[in-house]
Amino acid sequence: MKAVVLLAALAVAPVLHAQTQWKLATGYRAESFHTRNVVQFAQDVERASGGALRIEVHANNALFKLGEIPQAVQDGKVQAGETIMTSLVQGMPIAGADTVPFLVRSYADARRLWDLQRPLIDGHFAAKGLKALYAVPWPPQGLFSIGPVRSSADFKGTRMRTYNPATVRIAELLGATPVDVPMVEVNKALSAGKLDSMITSALTGVENQVWGQIKQYYGINAWLPKNIVFVNQQAFDALPPAARQAVTQMAAEAETRGWALSAAVAEESVGELQRKGIKVERASAELDTELKRLGERFSREWVQSVGNDANKIFIPYYFQR
């Protein structure tokens, strides 16, 4: 009799301890605040689900390169992933709202944009068999320069580092010559006198130790691009209800925590630039006005290129403050 009971218990044990395992691919370094936030999310999900779901985070392009991650999740090669939203624009133009410069000038602006953008992202993701979990912005993009900049006239005849169509267009409109330089080669280009300015975050400036030739940093908050974490919809639907609820709740907490981390990292990075001898200033009133006008011009051009979906964001963004 005891043997029968023991066999029955052993047969039930695997069911009681069944665990679903997901892999989450990200292209960012393990040290990145985004990756640290994703790891915390994974740990929280395992705890909140009572161990029913375990998420393994694979950082630094270990499973797939950053640009390949959305398709890998869509194809079910990996259950979840993280990428920068601007990498989605080819198949999802509405994700390009993150690249419209001088539209979002603060974290509050970025939050309003995301609140308007998310329903459209959700719709496009659903059509691809994906489900958005949360999004977190990078620190604001500032202006680094080898000398003082008071107005757009100071860019005439200079060379600006560019890395995508938006930054090329900015350089052209400001009268600077665009120079395509990967971030890892920026210091070499600066030392060789091939660059005079660039737009990137204070965090990126710190990570790449740009002090030396760079003397000025202006907090122009050109844009706040976001990373988005998402899952394969079928994988999500296959979870028990309690595990699905845990994923949704912990994703909401990860978003709140991630935005706070981004703001803290932004402040810390600006402080580090100052400690390294870079002069940190606000943009002059003249330059700020000129940049706002550029933002309006970019917004009009982007709406014309994207169409109705863009209006669903920009009309309330501009007129329902």
C-alpha positions as CSV (number, residue, x, y, z in Angstrom):
1,M,0.0,0.0,0.0
2,K,2.8,2.4,0.9
3,A,4.5,1.6,-2.4
4,V,1.4,2.5,-4.3
5,V,1.0,5.8,-2.5
6,L,4.7,6.6,-3.1
7,L,4.4,5.9,-6.8
8,A,1.3,8.1,-7.0
9,A,3.1,10.9,-5.3
10,L,6.0,10.6,-7.7
11,A,3.7,10.7,-10.6
12,V,2.1,13.9,-9.4
13,A,5.3,15.7,-8.4
14,P,6.4,16.8,-11.9
15,V,3.0,18.3,-12.5
16,L,3.1,20.3,-9.2
17,H,6.6,21.6,-10.0
18,A,6.2,22.2,-13.8
19,Q,8.0,25.3,-14.9
20,T,7.9,27.1,-18.2
21,Q,11.2,28.6,-19.3
22,W,11.5,31.5,-21.7
23,K,14.6,33.1,-23.2
24,L,14.7,36.8,-23.6
25,A,17.3,38.2,-26.1
26,T,18.7,41.7,-25.9
27,G,21.5,43.4,-27.8
28,Y,22.7,45.5,-24.9
29,R,25.6,45.0,-22.5
30,A,24.9,43.3,-19.2
31,E,26.0,46.5,-17.4
32,S,23.4,48.7,-19.2
33,F,20.7,50.1,-17.0
34,H,18.2,48.7,-19.5
35,T,19.6,45.2,-19.1
36,R,19.7,45.4,-15.4
37,N,16.1,46.4,-15.5
38,V,15.2,43.5,-17.7
39,V,17.0,41.1,-15.3
40,Q,15.1,42.5,-12.4
41,F,11.8,42.1,-14.4
42,A,12.7,38.4,-15.0
43,Q,13.4,37.8,-11.3
44,D,10.2,39.5,-10.3
45,V,8.2,37.4,-12.8
46,E,9.6,34.2,-11.4
47,R,8.8,35.3,-7.8
48,A,5.3,36.6,-8.6
49,S,4.4,33.5,-10.6
50,G,5.4,31.2,-7.8
51,G,8.2,29.7,-10.0
52,A,5.7,28.8,-12.8
53,L,7.7,31.0,-15.3
54,R,11.5,31.4,-15.4
55,I,12.9,34.0,-17.9
56,E,16.6,33.6,-18.9
57,V,18.0,37.0,-20.1
58,H,20.7,36.7,-22.8
59,A,22.5,40.0,-23.2
60,N,25.1,41.5,-25.6
61,N,23.7,40.0,-28.8
62,A,24.4,36.5,-27.4
63,L,21.4,34.9,-29.1
64,F,20.6,37.3,-31.9
65,K,21.9,40.7,-33.0
66,L,19.8,43.7,-31.9
67,G,18.2,44.2,-35.3
68,E,17.3,40.5,-35.6
69,I,15.5,40.1,-32.3
70,P,12.0,41.2,-33.3
71,Q,11.9,38.7,-36.2
72,A,13.3,36.0,-33.9
73,V,10.6,36.6,-31.4
74,Q,7.9,36.7,-34.1
75,D,9.2,33.4,-35.5
76,G,9.2,31.8,-32.1
77,K,13.0,31.2,-32.1
78,V,13.0,32.9,-28.7
79,Q,10.0,33.8,-26.6
80,A,10.9,37.4,-25.7
81,G,13.2,40.2,-26.6
82,E,14.3,43.8,-26.3
83,T,15.2,46.2,-29.0
84,I,15.3,50.0,-29.6
85,M,12.0,51.1,-31.1
86,T,13.8,52.9,-34.0
87,S,14.9,49.5,-35.3
88,L,11.2,48.7,-36.0
89,V,10.4,51.6,-38.4
90,Q,10.8,49.6,-41.6
91,G,7.8,47.4,-40.9
92,M,6.2,49.7,-38.3
93,P,6.6,53.4,-39.3
94,I,4.8,54.6,-36.2
95,A,7.8,53.5,-34.1
96,G,9.7,56.3,-35.8
97,A,8.0,58.9,-33.7
98,D,10.9,58.3,-31.4
99,T,13.3,59.7,-34.0
100,V,11.5,63.0,-34.7
101,P,14.0,65.5,-33.2
102,F,13.1,68.4,-30.9
103,L,9.6,67.0,-30.5
104,V,10.1,65.5,-27.0
105,R,12.1,67.8,-24.8
106,S,11.6,66.2,-21.3
107,Y,10.7,62.9,-19.6
108,A,7.1,64.3,-19.2
109,D,7.0,64.9,-22.9
110,A,8.3,61.4,-23.6
111,R,5.7,59.9,-21.3
112,R,2.9,61.7,-23.1
113,L,4.3,60.5,-26.5
114,W,4.4,56.9,-25.3
115,D,0.8,57.0,-23.9
116,L,-0.3,58.1,-27.4
117,Q,2.0,55.8,-29.3
118,R,1.4,52.6,-27.3
119,P,-2.1,51.7,-28.6
120,L,-0.8,52.0,-32.2
121,I,2.3,49.9,-31.4
122,D,0.0,47.3,-29.7
123,G,-2.1,47.1,-32.9
124,H,0.9,46.6,-35.2
125,F,2.5,44.1,-32.8
126,A,-0.8,42.1,-32.6
127,A,-0.7,41.8,-36.4
128,K,2.8,40.3,-36.2
129,G,1.9,37.9,-33.3
130,L,3.8,40.0,-30.8
131,K,2.8,41.6,-27.5
132,A,4.4,44.7,-26.0
133,L,5.3,44.5,-22.4
134,Y,6.9,47.8,-21.5
135,A,9.1,50.6,-22.9
136,V,11.8,52.7,-21.2
137,P,13.6,55.7,-22.7
138,W,17.3,56.3,-23.0
139,P,18.6,59.5,-21.4
140,P,18.0,62.7,-23.5
141,Q,20.2,63.4,-26.4
142,G,22.4,66.4,-25.9
143,L,24.8,68.5,-28.0
144,F,28.6,68.0,-27.6
145,S,30.9,70.5,-29.1
146,I,34.5,71.4,-29.2
147,G,33.6,75.1,-28.7
148,P,30.7,77.4,-27.7
149,V,27.5,77.3,-29.7
150,R,25.0,80.2,-29.3
151,S,22.9,79.8,-32.5
152,S,22.6,77.8,-35.6
153,A,25.0,80.2,-37.3
154,D,27.8,78.7,-35.3
155,F,27.4,75.4,-37.1
156,K,28.1,76.9,-40.5
157,G,31.2,75.3,-42.0
158,T,31.6,72.8,-39.1
159,R,31.5,69.0,-39.2
160,M,28.8,67.1,-37.2
161,R,28.9,63.4,-36.4
162,T,25.9,61.6,-37.9
163,Y,24.7,58.0,-37.7
164,N,21.2,57.9,-39.2
165,P,19.0,59.8,-41.6
166,A,17.6,62.1,-38.9
167,T,21.0,63.2,-37.7
168,V,22.1,63.8,-41.3
169,R,19.1,66.0,-41.9
170,I,19.8,67.9,-38.7
171,A,23.3,68.6,-39.8
172,E,22.2,69.8,-43.2
173,L,19.5,72.1,-41.9
174,L,22.0,73.6,-39.4
175,G,24.5,74.2,-42.2
176,A,27.0,71.6,-40.9
177,T,28.7,68.9,-42.9
178,P,27.5,65.4,-41.9
179,V,30.3,63.0,-41.0
180,D,29.3,59.4,-40.6
181,V,31.3,58.1,-37.6
182,P,30.5,55.0,-35.5
183,M,30.5,55.9,-31.8
184,V,33.5,53.6,-31.1
185,E,35.6,55.7,-33.5
186,V,34.5,59.1,-32.2
187,N,37.6,59.8,-30.1
188,K,39.8,58.9,-33.0
189,A,37.9,61.3,-35.3
190,L,38.0,64.1,-32.7
191,S,41.8,63.7,-32.2
192,A,42.2,63.8,-36.0
193,G,40.2,67.0,-36.2
194,K,37.5,65.4,-38.3
195,L,34.6,66.4,-36.0
196,D,33.4,69.5,-34.3
197,S,30.1,68.4,-32.7
198,M,27.7,65.5,-32.2
199,I,24.3,64.8,-30.7
200,T,24.2,61.9,-28.3
201,S,23.3,61.3,-24.7
202,A,25.5,62.3,-21.7
203,L,25.5,58.6,-20.8
204,T,27.1,57.7,-24.2
205,G,29.6,60.5,-23.8
206,V,30.6,59.1,-20.4
207,E,30.8,55.5,-21.6
208,N,33.0,56.6,-24.5
209,Q,35.1,59.1,-22.5
210,V,34.7,61.9,-24.9
211,W,36.5,64.5,-22.7
212,G,39.6,65.9,-24.3
213,Q,38.7,67.6,-27.6
214,I,35.1,68.1,-26.4
215,K,34.7,71.2,-24.3
216,Q,31.0,71.9,-24.2
217,Y,27.8,69.9,-23.5
218,Y,24.3,71.5,-24.0
219,G,21.3,69.8,-22.6
220,I,19.1,70.3,-25.7
221,N,17.1,67.1,-25.1
222,A,16.9,66.5,-28.8
223,W,15.0,63.3,-28.4
224,L,14.5,60.4,-25.9
225,P,14.6,57.1,-27.9
226,K,12.9,54.2,-26.2
227,N,13.8,50.5,-25.8
228,I,10.8,48.1,-26.0
229,V,10.5,44.7,-24.4
230,F,8.0,42.3,-26.0
231,V,7.0,38.6,-26.2
232,N,5.6,36.1,-28.7
233,Q,1.8,36.3,-28.3
234,Q,1.4,32.5,-28.5
235,A,4.0,31.9,-25.8
236,F,2.2,34.4,-23.6
237,D,-1.2,32.9,-24.3
238,A,0.2,29.4,-23.4
239,L,0.9,30.5,-19.8
240,P,-1.4,29.7,-17.0
241,P,-3.6,32.7,-16.1
242,A,-1.7,33.5,-12.9
243,A,1.6,33.5,-14.8
244,R,0.2,35.8,-17.5
245,Q,-1.0,38.2,-14.7
246,A,2.5,38.1,-13.1
247,V,4.1,39.0,-16.5
248,T,1.7,41.9,-17.0
249,Q,2.1,43.3,-13.5
250,M,5.8,43.0,-13.3
251,A,6.1,44.6,-16.8
252,A,4.2,47.6,-15.4
253,E,6.6,47.8,-12.5
254,A,9.6,47.4,-14.8
255,E,8.4,50.4,-16.9
256,T,8.0,52.6,-13.8
257,R,11.4,51.5,-12.5
258,G,13.1,51.9,-15.8
259,W,11.9,55.5,-16.4
260,A,13.3,56.4,-12.9
261,L,16.6,54.6,-13.7
262,S,16.9,56.5,-17.0
263,A,16.4,59.9,-15.3
264,A,18.9,59.0,-12.5
265,V,21.5,57.8,-15.1
266,A,21.0,61.0,-17.1
267,E,21.7,63.2,-14.1
268,E,24.7,61.1,-13.0
269,S,26.2,61.2,-16.5
270,V,25.9,65.0,-16.7
271,G,27.7,65.3,-13.4
272,E,30.5,63.0,-14.6
273,L,31.0,65.2,-17.7
274,Q,31.4,68.2,-15.4
275,R,33.9,66.3,-13.2
276,K,35.9,65.5,-16.3
277,G,36.2,69.2,-17.3
278,I,33.4,69.5,-19.8
279,K,31.4,72.7,-19.5
280,V,27.7,71.9,-19.1
281,E,25.2,74.6,-20.1
282,R,21.6,75.1,-21.2
283,A,21.1,76.1,-24.8
284,S,20.8,79.8,-25.4
285,A,17.3,81.2,-25.9
286,E,18.1,81.8,-29.6
287,L,19.4,78.3,-30.2
288,D,16.5,76.8,-28.3
289,T,14.0,78.7,-30.4
290,E,15.7,77.6,-33.6
291,L,15.7,73.9,-32.5
292,K,12.0,74.1,-31.7
293,R,11.3,75.4,-35.2
294,L,13.4,72.5,-36.6
295,G,11.3,70.1,-34.5
296,E,8.1,71.5,-36.0
297,R,9.5,71.1,-39.5
298,F,10.6,67.5,-38.8
299,S,7.1,66.8,-37.4
300,R,5.4,68.0,-40.5
301,E,7.7,66.0,-42.8
302,W,7.2,62.9,-40.7
303,V,3.4,63.2,-40.7
304,Q,3.5,63.5,-44.4
305,S,5.6,60.4,-44.8
306,V,3.7,58.2,-42.3
307,G,0.1,59.3,-42.8
308,N,-2.9,58.8,-40.7
309,D,-1.2,56.9,-37.8
310,A,1.1,59.9,-37.3
311,N,-1.9,62.2,-37.0
312,K,-3.3,60.0,-34.3
313,I,-0.2,60.8,-32.2
314,F,0.7,64.4,-33.2
315,I,-2.7,66.0,-33.2
316,P,-3.4,65.1,-29.5
317,Y,0.3,65.6,-28.6
318,Y,0.3,69.2,-29.9
319,F,-3.2,70.3,-29.2
320,Q,-4.4,68.4,-26.1
321,R,-1.7,69.3,-23.6
